Amino acid sequence: MGKIKLNLGSRDDYKKGWINLDKSKEFKADIYSDIQKKIPLKDNSVDFVLAKHILEHINPEKLEFVMDEIRRVVRPKGLVHIYVPHFSCGITYRNPSHLIPMSYYTFTRFSGFEVKKRKFLFFRESNSYKRYKSLNLFRKIFNPILSLPMNLFPLVYERFFCWIFPAEELEVVLEVKK
């Protein structure tokens, strides 16, 4: 049997062969549920979770509960792949549905997870730039170069330079520890 993959907050990114979960019936999903109340799956039933630009929309008082729910449904050693806007990105503040500014260190505070990867991205890795060919090419060339100093010295970057050179996105991969 293949690995069970969960796409949290799937919205318009329905993934064939995955369990797509969203709370809005405006979008195609396999399960409609508010993850701030419960993820309606059995314990240890999922191998991989994608949480792409959903966690910043969670009520700050519910984020720990949501992370506990994610840990509950993911098997030991399963992975959770997270994309969120970095707190220095203007989009974080322009969108009133963004409730939690996220830092390089945000996901180190949740128990039951081991951080496997953290990476600042100067430009989003998502499909946002596909319709702008020149910007997409610029992103592909310069993202690794511009993101390199941020990722080598994350504490220094967040303390002194993030407001001068804001990171658009933060990518985090967590492994579930039980």
C-alpha positions as CSV (number, residue, x, y, z in Angstrom):
1,M,0.0,0.0,0.0
2,G,1.2,3.5,-0.8
3,K,1.9,6.3,1.6
4,I,-1.0,8.2,2.8
5,K,-0.6,12.0,2.1
6,L,-2.7,14.7,3.6
7,N,-3.1,18.2,1.9
8,L,-4.3,20.5,4.7
9,G,-6.2,23.5,3.5
10,S,-6.1,22.3,-0.1
11,R,-8.2,25.2,-1.5
12,D,-7.6,25.3,-5.2
13,D,-4.6,22.9,-5.0
14,Y,-6.5,19.6,-5.1
15,K,-3.9,16.7,-5.3
16,K,-5.0,13.5,-6.9
17,G,-4.1,10.5,-4.8
18,W,-4.0,12.6,-1.6
19,I,-6.5,13.2,1.1
20,N,-7.4,16.8,0.5
21,L,-8.9,18.7,3.5
22,D,-10.5,22.1,3.5
23,K,-13.1,23.8,5.6
24,S,-14.6,25.7,2.7
25,K,-17.1,23.9,0.4
26,E,-16.2,26.5,-2.3
27,F,-13.3,24.2,-3.2
28,K,-13.1,20.6,-4.1
29,A,-11.9,18.5,-1.2
30,D,-12.2,14.9,0.1
31,I,-12.9,16.0,3.7
32,Y,-14.5,19.3,4.8
33,S,-13.5,20.2,8.3
34,D,-12.1,23.0,10.5
35,I,-8.7,21.8,11.7
36,Q,-9.0,24.2,14.6
37,K,-11.6,21.9,16.0
38,K,-10.3,18.5,14.9
39,I,-8.6,16.7,12.0
40,P,-11.1,13.9,11.3
41,L,-8.6,11.1,10.8
42,K,-7.5,8.2,12.9
43,D,-4.3,8.4,15.0
44,N,-1.1,7.4,13.2
45,S,-3.0,7.1,9.8
46,V,-1.0,9.5,7.7
47,D,2.6,9.4,6.4
48,F,3.0,12.9,5.1
49,V,1.3,16.2,5.6
50,L,1.5,19.3,3.4
51,A,0.4,22.5,5.1
52,K,1.0,25.1,2.5
53,H,-0.1,28.6,3.5
54,I,-2.7,27.5,6.0
55,L,-1.1,27.8,9.5
56,E,-0.8,31.5,9.4
57,H,-4.6,31.7,9.2
58,I,-5.1,29.7,12.4
59,N,-6.3,31.5,15.5
60,P,-3.1,32.0,17.6
61,E,-4.7,30.4,20.6
62,K,-5.4,27.3,18.5
63,L,-2.0,26.8,16.8
64,E,-0.6,24.5,19.5
65,F,-3.8,22.4,19.3
66,V,-3.6,22.2,15.5
67,M,0.1,21.1,15.8
68,D,-1.0,18.5,18.3
69,E,-3.7,17.3,15.9
70,I,-1.2,17.0,13.1
71,R,1.2,15.0,15.3
72,R,-1.7,12.8,16.4
73,V,-2.7,11.8,12.8
74,V,0.9,11.4,11.5
75,R,2.7,8.1,12.0
76,P,6.0,8.1,13.9
77,K,8.8,9.3,11.6
78,G,6.2,10.8,9.2
79,L,6.9,14.2,7.7
80,V,5.1,17.5,7.9
81,H,6.0,20.0,5.1
82,I,5.1,23.6,6.0
83,Y,5.1,26.7,4.0
84,V,4.2,30.0,5.6
85,P,5.0,33.7,4.9
86,H,7.9,35.0,7.0
87,F,7.0,37.8,9.4
88,S,9.2,40.3,7.4
89,C,7.1,39.8,4.3
90,G,4.7,42.6,3.5
91,I,2.0,40.0,2.5
92,T,1.9,38.9,6.1
93,Y,0.5,42.2,7.1
94,R,-1.5,43.1,4.0
95,N,-3.8,40.1,4.3
96,P,-6.1,40.5,7.3
97,S,-6.7,36.7,7.4
98,H,-3.0,36.2,8.3
99,L,-3.3,35.9,12.1
100,I,0.2,34.6,13.1
101,P,3.5,36.1,12.0
102,M,5.9,33.2,11.6
103,S,9.7,33.1,12.4
104,Y,12.5,30.7,11.5
105,Y,12.2,29.5,15.1
106,T,8.4,29.3,15.4
107,F,8.2,25.5,14.9
108,T,11.0,24.6,17.3
109,R,8.6,25.2,20.3
110,F,6.2,22.4,19.5
111,S,6.8,19.1,21.3
112,G,6.8,15.8,19.4
113,F,8.5,17.1,16.3
114,E,12.1,17.3,15.1
115,V,13.0,20.0,12.7
116,K,14.6,18.4,9.6
117,K,14.8,21.4,7.4
118,R,14.2,25.2,7.7
119,K,14.8,27.5,4.9
120,F,14.1,31.2,4.1
121,L,13.0,31.9,0.6
122,F,13.4,35.4,-0.8
123,F,10.7,34.5,-3.4
124,R,7.9,31.9,-2.9
125,E,8.6,28.5,-4.3
126,S,4.9,28.1,-5.2
127,N,3.3,28.7,-8.6
128,S,2.7,32.4,-7.8
129,Y,5.1,33.5,-10.5
130,K,4.3,31.1,-13.3
131,R,2.3,33.7,-15.2
132,Y,5.2,36.2,-15.0
133,K,7.9,34.5,-17.0
134,S,10.7,37.1,-16.4
135,L,9.9,37.2,-12.6
136,N,9.8,33.4,-12.5
137,L,13.2,33.2,-14.2
138,F,14.5,35.8,-11.8
139,R,13.2,33.7,-8.9
140,K,14.8,30.6,-10.1
141,I,18.2,32.2,-10.5
142,F,18.3,34.6,-7.5
143,N,16.3,32.7,-4.9
144,P,19.3,30.4,-4.0
145,I,21.8,33.3,-4.1
146,L,19.7,35.8,-2.1
147,S,18.5,33.2,0.4
148,L,22.0,31.8,1.1
149,P,23.1,34.4,3.7
150,M,19.7,34.3,5.4
151,N,19.9,30.6,5.8
152,L,23.6,30.6,6.9
153,F,22.9,33.1,9.7
154,P,19.2,32.9,10.6
155,L,19.5,34.6,14.0
156,V,21.5,37.5,12.6
157,Y,19.2,37.8,9.6
158,E,16.0,37.9,11.7
159,R,17.6,40.3,14.3
160,F,19.2,42.8,12.0
161,F,18.5,42.4,8.3
162,C,15.0,40.9,7.7
163,W,13.4,44.4,7.5
164,I,15.9,45.5,4.9
165,F,15.8,42.3,2.8
166,P,12.5,40.6,3.7
167,A,12.0,36.9,3.1
168,E,8.8,36.1,1.3
169,E,8.4,32.6,2.6
170,L,9.6,30.1,5.2
171,E,9.8,26.4,4.4
172,V,9.9,24.0,7.3
173,V,10.0,20.2,7.4
174,L,9.2,18.4,10.6
175,E,9.5,14.8,11.5
176,V,7.0,13.4,14.0
177,K,8.6,11.9,17.1
178,K,6.4,9.6,19.3
